[in-house]
Amino acid sequence: MSVGKAVSRTPSVTAEDAEQVLAALADPTRRQLLELLGGSPGRSASALAGVVPVSRQAVAQHLALLEECSLVQRRRAGREVLFSVRPDRLAAVASWLDDRADAWRDRLETAEQIS
């Protein structure tokens, strides 16, 4: 049995995937929507529009973008469409960022040893 770094159970992402997610998270309204959806079994665009300072149509557009980059998912509940957060996608991007940070930390340590 080999000893080494633990295998991550989060799905891997490409640099392009991470870029798409980070661009989506750059918008404060989208971050607020994710916060509101976090921990809930799902909320409709109409319910979210009652909480954020933008129209229902704007909320729907933000949710569509978040869904496009797999940060939220939709499901039907009767006549409503409910949105919920996909924490696995956030975890995968966080893991990708951790890997980049580790690589840069190693490079900096190497550069300091050379100097």
N, C-alpha and C positions, 0 to 999 in steps of 0.2 A: 504494500500500500504506500503510495507516494504522499509526501507531505508538501503542501504548497498553498497557494492562494485559493481561498474558497471559491467555488464556482457560483457565479451570480445567477439567480433565478429570474431576474428581470429581463424582459425581452431586449435584445440589442437594438441600437438605433445607429443610423448613419449620421455623418456630419450634416447632411442635407435635412434629415429628419429633425435633428436637434435645432438647426437653424429655423425651420418652420415653426417648431414649438416655441422657441425663444422669441421669435417675431410676434407670435400670437400673444404671448405673455407680456410683451412690451406695452400693450394697451391697458390703461387702468380700468376701463369698463369691463374688459374681458377677465382681468384678474378678479374684479369684484364679483362677476358672475360665477367664476369658479369657486370663490369663497362661499357664496350663497348656496351653491349646489353641493359643496362639501358636506358630507355627513347626512345628507338627505336622501331618501329613496328616489327622489326625482321631483322636478318642478317644471311647470309649463312656462313658455315664453311670456304668456300673459301675467302669470303670478310674479315672474321676475321683473317684468316691466313696471309693476306696482312698487318696486323697491329701489330700482336704479333710476337715475335722472335722464333717461333716454326713452324714446318711444318703443312700443311693442315691436314695430318693424325693425328698428335698430337692434333691439335685443335679438330678434330672430336672425338678423345678419351676423351678429357677433357669435351666436350659437352655431350657425352654419360653418363659420370659419373654425371655431373650436372643434367642431365635429370633423371637419376636413383634416385637421392635424391630429385626430384621435385623442383629444383631451376630454371630450364628452361623448356620450352615446345617447341615442334617442330610443324610446320604446312607446308603443301605443298602450293607452289605458282607457278603453272605451273610446270616446270622441276626442280625448286629449292626447297630445304628444308630450311626453315627459322626458326631461334631460337629466342626466346624472354624470358625475365625474368618473373618468377612467384613471384611477390612481396608478395602474400599472404603467401607463404611458409617462406620467410624471416621474415615477421611480426610474424608468429606463433612461430618461433624459438626465436625471440627477446622477445616475451611475455613470453616464457618458461624461458629464462634467467632472465628476470625481476622477475618472481615468485621465482626462486632460490635465487636471490639476496635479495629479501624481507625476505625469510625464514632465510637466514644466518644473516641478519641484526637483526631480532628478537632474534635469538639465542645469538648473541653477546651482545645485550642489556640486555637480561636475565642474562647472565653470569656476566656482569658488575654489575648488581644489587645485585647478590649473593655475589660477592667479597667484 
